[in-house]
Every structure is written in C-alpha cells, then in structure tokens.
Amino acid sequence: MPPRPDEQAVRERFGDLYQLVQAPIKREIERAVCGCDYGGTSWTTRREAEHVGALLALAPGRRLLEVGAGSGWPGLYLARTTGCDVTLADLPLAGLRIAAERAVADRLPGACWIVLADGAALPFGSGAFDAVSHSDVLCCLDAKLPVLRACRGVIRSGGRMVFTVIFPKPGLSSADHDRAVESGPPFVETALAYPAMLRQAGWVITDHADLTAEYAQTVRRLLREEEAHADELRGLYGEAEFSEKLAGRRRKIRVLEEGLLRRELFASTTADAPGGR
C-alpha cells in the first residue's frame, strides 16, 4: 500500500508548482496540450471547459464559485467567455496571486473576487452562488464529502455544480489498486463512491460522463510535448527530476491503458430543486 500523503505537504507542493508552471516553456506546452495558458494544474482542456460552462448555464449576472481555483483555470476562462461573475477560492496563496493578475489582464466583463479559503469551510452565506465548479480537486483533498457539503451550503436552490475527478477503478486487485494510487493525484483513493457522496451531501446527479479516454489522450500529448522540449525542461527541473517526471507520465499511460484509473465528470443540482429526489 502506498504511503498516505501529508495534506500540508501537498498544499505546499501545489504552491511551488503554481510558480513553476508560469515559465514560458510550460505555458507553451499547456497551450499545445490543453488549449489554454493559465498555468492550470488540472487535466481540463479548453473543449472540456466550454462543456462545463454550458452544463452550468453560465451567463452575465450568474454567480460562479470555483473551488480549488489555483491560478484561475478554468474559472477565469469561463468568466471571460460567458460574462458571469466569478469567485475563485483556494488555499495556496501563490496560485491566487497569479489568478488575480490574470483577472486584471483578461479585463473580465463581470465581477471577480479572489478568496483565500478552505473548500471544506467556505466563508459564504446560503444561496450566494448560482453555480459551483471544481476541476480534479477532490482527488487532491482528503476531505471530499465535507467539500461537497460545503458547496451545497453556499448554492441557491436549483443551482448547479459540475466537477471532474480521478479515482481508481472499483474492484481492482490489491496490486493493481496500488499501481493506480501511485499514478494518481495525492488523495485519489476514496472509501465511498462519488454518486453516494453526492447523495449524502444533498445533491442530485443530472449528468455523468466517463472522460478516461480523453484523459489518456491528454497525458499522451503532454508526454510528446515534454519529450520534444526536453532540453528546456531539463534546465527548468534538473536532469534527475525531469527524467522521473517522464517516467511517471509513462507509468500513468500504462495504468490508463489497463483501465486501472478513471476520470469522470459529474453534473448535479440541489436535492430540493424541482424534480430533485
């Protein structure tokens, strides 16, 4: 069994990562792989972000909360392209500072707030938002169900939430489960399936999609780009770290090809919405 990660150490690592991914070569690779250059740390592509915006019915005057917003991808993009108001909430201050600068540079048509906040203890009132999104965040947090409950507590009746998440395929052998965990995000394991967590937190699933094949394609594109820019990336990471990063990408691709890891999208609304159950 892989060792359990330390949440504070994970948070600090993300803080360092947000600075690193602002390097010009990293942003060039991000544009080639995901179609964006916000320094994002999720696997969300531009096409996927646009689909999320449609599922959330974002438009001018709508209020979006992005939990685990990091440097602003895809929340700022959604605000810029749909005209909605956006609140970006996260804990690593480094990412939020980058997001604040990007929000100014993007000249968003709506309002934007940057809030240093734990996703499991959101400092907003009931009904503060029309929509909530988070991209591959729950698999990087231990407190998954508390985050889903906190999101339910700040959204209006009938509001919508859309998120993506990575998790090991259920029913794996112990050895395959360990391989999936080793190739996944820091808190990829979960004792409770996400549909059950959503029900417990007061949400009703309205849409559900398997994004595993697209995830695998994105990892393959990333590996190709990193191999193509190896000299520049060795200068950024150092030889040993860069070599391990490439090895990790190859392990992840094998795990995905064997079906050991999954990435899925869940869209939901409040259980008290008309037609909710």
N, C-alpha and C positions, 0 to 999 in steps of 0.2 A: 504494500500500500504506500503510495507517495506521501511524503510528509505534508501535514496540513500547513498552508501558508499563514503568515502573520499579517493581519489586516493593516496594521500601521505601516509595516514594511512595504506592502503592496501599494498603499496610498503614496508613500514617498517615492516609490519607483515610478508611478504614473506622473508625479510632479516633475521628476527628472526627464521623463520621456517627452512631455509636452514641450520642453525647451529643445530637445534634440530634434524632434520632427519638424521644427521650423527651419532647419538647414535647407538651403536652396535645392540640393540634390534630393532630399527627402520629399520636398514639395513637388518637385518634378516627377518623381516616381508615383506619388499619390495621385497626381493628375492623370498619369498614364493608366494606373490600376483602377482607381475609383471615380475618376472624373471630377475631382474636387481638390482644393489645396488649402484646407483649413488646419491641417495638422491633426486630423482625427485619429483616434485610437480604436475605433470600432471597425467592423468589416462592411459597413454600409456604403453602397455605391450610389452614385448620383441617381441612377434609374430607380433604385430602391427608395431613396429619399423622396422622390417625386410620388411614388406609390403611397408612401406613408402619409404625405401631405393630403392626398386625395382621400384616403381612408379616414383621416381626422377631419375632413371637410373644412380645412383652413381657408380663411378669407379675411379681408380687412375687418377689424373690430373683434375678431375672435382672439381669445387669450390662450396661448400655448405655454405649458411648462415643460422644459426639457430637464430631466433628472440625470445626473452624471454627465453634464454637458461638456466637460472638458474645455477644449479650445473653441467650441462652438459648432462643430459638425455633428449632425445636420441641422441643429436648431436655427442657426443664423441663416443658413441657406433657405430653409422653409419660410422664415420671416421675410427674407428678401424677395422670394418668388411668389408668395401668396399674399403678402401685405398684412399678415396677422401680427399682433403684439406677442412678444416672446419674453419669458423669464428663464434664464439659464442658471441652474442650481448645481453645485458640486462642492467638494471639499478641497482638492488640491488648488491652492491659490494661483500657482503658476499657470495652469490652464485657463482659469477665468480671466487673468490679466491679458492673456493673448486674445481671448474671446472679446473682451471689452475693446481692445484696439481694433480688432477686425470689424466689430459692430459699427464703430465710427467710420472706418474706411468704406464699408459697404453702403453707408447712407440709407439705412433701413427705412422703408416707408411708414412703419408702425413704431410703437414704443418698444424699448428693450431695457430689461433690468438684469443685473448680474448679482447673484446672491450666493454667499458662502454658506452652504447648508448641507447637512447630512440627509440623504434620501429617505432614511427611516424616521426622521424627525423634522419634517418640513415646516417652516415657520410662517404658514399662510392660513387664512381662515377658510371655513367651509364654503364651497362654491366659488372659490377665487378664480378657477380656470375652466375653460370650455374643453380643453384637450391636454393630454399628457403624452409625452413620448420618452423613450429611453432605448438606446442602441447598444446591445451587447453589454449592458451594465450589470444586470442581476448575476451573471456568471462571473463577475469580478467582485461580488459582495457576498458576505456571509449572511447578512440579514435580508433574505429575499422576501419572505412573507411580510415582515414589517414595512418594507418599502412599498409593496403593493397595497398594504392597508393605508399607509401614509398618503399615497397617490389618491386612493378612494376618498380620503378625508378632505382633500382640497379641491375636488372637482364638483361641478354642478350636477344636479340630477339630469341624467340623459347625456352627460358628457362622454367623451371617447378617450380611450387610451390605446396606443399601439406601441409594441416593443418587439425587438428581436433578442434572441438569447441562444446560447450554445450549451449543449449538455450531452453527456454520454448516452448512447442508445440504451434503452432499458433491456434488462435480461442478459447482459454480457457475462461471460466467464470472468472470474477474478482477474486473470492475467490480462484479458482484453480491456476490462474496465480500467485497470491501472494504466494501460497504454493510452487510453482515451483521456484520462485525467492528466497524464504527463504532457499531452499535446494540446490540452485545452487551456482556457483562461484560469486565473488563480483560484476561483471558487466555482469551478464548473460543476462539481458534484451537487446533487440535491436529493434530500431524503423523500421529498414529496413532488409529484409531477406538477408541472405548471398549470394545467387545467384545474387540478384540485386546489392549488394555491389561489388561483384567481377566484374560484367559488368561495373559499374561506374568507377572502378579502372583500367580498361584496361586488364582484364583477361578473358579467355575463359575456362569454365569448361570442363575437359576431363574425369573426373571420379568422382563419388559421391556415398558414401556408408553410410548406417544407422548403427551405431555402438552402438545403445542404449542397445540392449540385452547384448552385451559383456560388456558394461559399468556397467550394473546392476550386472552381474556375478562378475565383479572385486570388486565392492563395497561389495557384499556378502562375497567374500573371505577375504577381508580386515577386515570386522566385525568379522568373525570367528577367524582370527589370533589375533586380538586385544583382544577378549574375552579370548582366550587361553593363552595370555601373560599379563593378567590383572594386576597381582601383580607388574611386572616390569614396566608396563606403568603407574601405579598409582604413582610409585616412580619418574618417569620422569615428569609427568604432574601435579601431585597432584590429590587428590580424586575428588574434585569438577569439575575440567576441564576435567578429564578423563571420568567421568560419563556423562557430557554434550556431549563429543565427541561421545560416544557410542549412546546416544540418537539421535544425529544428523545423524549418519550413518543409524539408523533405520528409521528415518523420510525420508531420501533420498531414501532408498529402497522402501518404500511405494509410494513415489511420482513417482519413475521409474516404479513400477508395475502398477500404474494407468495411465501411459503414459503421465504424465504432463511435464517431461523433456526429451530432446533428446540430443544425442551426435552423430555427423556426421563427416565424412571425406570428404574434397573437394580436388580434384587434378585439377590443371589448368595450362594453358600456356599463353603466351602473345598473345594479340589480333592480333598482326601483324605477328604472326608465319604462315608458310604455312598451309593453311586450316583453320586458325583462322577466327573468324567472330565477 
